[in-house]
Amino acid sequence: MRPVVLCFSGLDPSGGAGLQADIEAIGQAGAHAAIACTAITIQNSQQVFGFEACAANLVKDQPPQCSMICLLQLLSQVCWVRLIILLC
């Protein structure tokens, strides 16, 4: 059984970074990526035009075996991630 990595990261719709890149890197390391999106960006491969943080309570109930933390925009997101890690 492959280990599961809960990845807290943002969506990069250009595919060059963010969740897409994290899923690929986690898969190459032999694990399965469980995604917790923390922000949605409006961007292309050249420029970021804007972003919106996702609500922290959207990720609070996902029990990780391991975590990769990339893009946290709100203090409430940081608090939930901290709590999840402390409870594991």
Secondary structure, 3 states (H helix, E strand, C coil): CCCEEEEEEEECCCCCCHHHHHHHHHHHCCCEEEEEEEEEEEECCCCEEEEEECCHHHCCCCCCCCEEECCCCCHHHHHHHHHHHHHC
